[in-house]
Amino acid sequence: MRITIAGKIGSGKSTVSQEISKITGYSVYSSGTFFRESAKKMGMSIEDFNRYAETHPEADYATDGMQKDFMETHDNIIVEGRLAGWICKIYSISAFKVFLYATRYTRLVRFSNREGIEIDEAAKLLDEREISEKKRYLDLYGIDIDDLSIYDIVVNTEFMKPEEVAVLVLNRIDEMSRKEVYTPRILKGM
């Protein structure tokens, strides 16, 4: 089983991934960690590296290629990242695809707390990053990351604890795995 967790910045992707990992024992792979490490290696902030990636597609191709290869060769994993579900869809990799969301304000508070910055600065960085990513993914892959139709479940994390979200997701996986496929038969003589 592969589980992908996507969502905007501050939606709870990393936290929920860790909660699901605690319950299932699955390892978590984060595309954001790889992207941050790439930025660090180049001596750039994540925002500067995002700007760099706008004109250097190899930055995204490297991250996304690594994610694709990892998902194709591993099972019983959780892959957290903005494009994780889309990569599975594009390359026909079997996975349960989750999208998390929350209001902009909640995401700003979470992002501000995580980064240790003021809300105003968080708003500027969040907006810049989301605009950059949306444009890059559309330009590079033709993906509209706001299209949620590919996901198996979409969860509002606004008023839920991460543990509750994890249980909801796992219950949905269990529910879907127990569904029997019913093929109607035409009964003769009726």
Number of C-alpha atoms within 10 A of each C-alpha: 12 18 26 29 26 27 24 19 22 25 25 26 25 21 17 23 27 21 17 23 17 13 12 13 13 19 16 18 19 19 19 15 13 16 19 17 14 18 20 13 9 11 11 15 13 18 16 14 19 23 16 14 18 19 10 12 14 12 17 18 14 14 16 19 13 14 22 18 10 14 24 15 7 12 15 16 22 28 28 27 24 23 21 25 27 23 18 21 15 11 10 10 15 15 22 21 24 22 24 21 20 19 12 17 13 16 22 25 17 18 22 20 14 11 10 10 13 13 16 11 11 21 19 11 17 21 14 14 18 14 11 16 19 15 16 21 18 12 13 12 12 10 16 14 18 9 9 15 8 14 18 17 17 18 16 14 22 16 10 11 12 19 17 14 22 21 15 14 22 17 12 15 17 11 10 12 9 9 8 7 6 6 6 6 6 7 6 5 4 4
